[in-house]
Every structure is written in structure tokens, then in C-alpha cells.
Amino acid sequence: MNRNLILEKLEGVKERFDNVSRELSDPEVMSDMKRYIKLNKEYKELEPIISAYKEYRDLLSNIDTAKQMLAEEKDEEIREMARQELDGRQSKTEPNEKKTKLLLVTADPPDKKDAM
């Protein structure tokens, strides 16, 4: 799965998370306990994905910033700092992607039901 596809999926999850957050604060939803509980459960399931999304997005942003500094900076000392930053961030990219992909995998609905 390439990075753009991961980000696209995560942005979709973020949009759903934002919608659920808004619905949870709606007085009409609060008065419907069954719906409120369902949305609250979904919110709790999406929370770790959103946390991973923010971490992943920040990591990619820091990588882009370091690359830009390497391309534009003339001072060799600052370029070396940018190179070290880039190396450190890039080494975190693969484990972060794996963690994020794992969180994106949704369990099949039958898996969420109690076993007999």
C-alpha cells in the first residue's frame, strides 16, 4: 500500500471521526441512548487510528521539511543537521506505516459478536 493510499484512507477515517464527534455532542443523539452508545463505541474504536494518523502525518511533514532544508540551505552545518533529522525520521517511517496499516484493518462484523 503506497503512502498516498494510506493517507487517503486515513483522511476518510478522520472525516468519519469528526462526524461522529459532532453527532455525539448533538442533543438529539444524546437523548437516543441506543444511538449514543453506538456512536460512542465507534468513537473509541476510531481514536487510536486518528492518533496514529496524526503521528504519521507529522512524521511525513518533518521528512518533507528536512528534504527542503537540504535542497535550499547553503550552511553545511545546518545541512548536516537536516540530514541527521531526515535519516532519523525516515528510519521511523516503515514501523509507523506498519502500525498504521494494522490499525486500518477492520475486523469483520461477525468477529465483533460474542461467540456462543
C-alpha angles and dihedrals in degrees: 000000000000124000095253091054091048091050091046092053092045092050089053090051090047090053091051091046090053091049092050090048091053093046092051090059093049111109090217091058091045090057091053100069095186092054092042092054091048092050092044090053091050090048091054091049092051096045097081090046091053091048090052090046092055091047092048093046091050091048092053091046091053090049091052091049092050091049090050091050090051091051097046108028120097099186107094094209092056090044089054091051089050090049091052091047090049093049092049094048094044091053088058094049100081097047090045091050091050092050091048094048090050090053091049092058105097122210117243112259092245088057090061094057122088115263118239 
